[in-house]
């Protein structure tokens, strides 16, 4: 079952946080610390109408999630307006992992400085992160990743967003296959310095109307 994650869904937020850190521990967001992931990414940002996270629940447990934006520019503006909350979460994380958090903060500062050099800046909607627990995928018998991705496409389309962007590591065969399945087109391959991505990355752009009929 797919549900929209809300700030008050404490168990689901905790489940999504654990899944994020376990599967995407080296990502830019996870390196900002557990408190940032739980209280900001899966908490405060959910109050912004341009940020959304959908969770796939199996017997009440988060078996997967997808986080995405309707307008990424508004997300960054929202973060700047709520600087105090973000700094508080970073301070908590700093005392546990000072080197990791400091490095991640520097990466995010670099992004703010270089964000005008983004790939396809005209496409403001973006799939930010998606994780599926393989064990629960087998238990549910569902193609959880496909269902979450399809739900994102349909939600964006219903909200009059016609294009969405996705960035994946070039060596991530699973994510590449998923984007190809949803008829996403490759628009760039290489390093993205505005995101501090020093590995080869593929940027896809897709038509959200595909989500109506793909499954």
Rosetta blueprint (number, residue, H / E / L):
1 X L
2 X E
3 X E
4 X E
5 X L
6 X L
7 X L
8 X L
9 X L
10 X H
11 X H
12 X H
13 X H
14 X H
15 X H
16 X H
17 X H
18 X H
19 X H
20 X H
21 X H
22 X H
23 X H
24 X L
25 X L
26 X L
27 X L
28 X L
29 X L
30 X H
31 X H
32 X H
33 X L
34 X H
35 X H
36 X H
37 X H
38 X H
39 X H
40 X H
41 X H
42 X L
43 X L
44 X H
45 X H
46 X H
47 X H
48 X L
49 X L
50 X L
51 X E
52 X E
53 X E
54 X E
55 X E
56 X E
57 X E
58 X E
59 X L
60 X L
61 X E
62 X E
63 X E
64 X E
65 X E
66 X E
67 X E
68 X E
69 X E
70 X L
71 X L
72 X H
73 X H
74 X H
75 X H
76 X H
77 X H
78 X H
79 X H
80 X H
81 X H
82 X L
83 X H
84 X H
85 X H
86 X H
87 X H
88 X H
89 X H
90 X H
91 X H
92 X H
93 X H
94 X H
95 X H
96 X H
97 X L
98 X H
99 X H
100 X H
101 X H
102 X H
103 X H
104 X H
105 X H
106 X H
107 X H
108 X H
109 X H
110 X H
111 X H
112 X H
113 X H
114 X H
115 X H
116 X H
117 X H
118 X L
119 X L
120 X L
121 X L
122 X L
123 X L
124 X L
125 X L
126 X E
127 X E
128 X E
129 X E
130 X E
131 X E
132 X E
133 X L
134 X H
135 X H
136 X H
137 X H
138 X H
139 X H
140 X H
141 X L
142 X L
143 X L
144 X H
145 X H
146 X H
147 X H
148 X H
149 X H
150 X H
151 X H
152 X H
153 X H
154 X H
155 X H
156 X H
157 X H
158 X H
159 X L
160 X L
161 X L
162 X L
163 X E
164 X E
165 X E
166 X E
167 X E
168 X E
169 X E
170 X L
171 X L
172 X L
173 X H
174 X H
175 X H
176 X H
177 X H
178 X H
179 X H
180 X H
181 X H
182 X L
183 X L
184 X L
185 X E
186 X E
187 X E
188 X E
189 X E
190 X E
191 X E
192 X E
193 X H
194 X H
195 X H
196 X L
197 X E
198 X E
199 X E
200 X E
201 X E
202 X E
203 X E
204 X E
205 X E
206 X E
207 X E
208 X H
209 X H
210 X H
211 X H
212 X H
213 X L
214 X L
215 X L
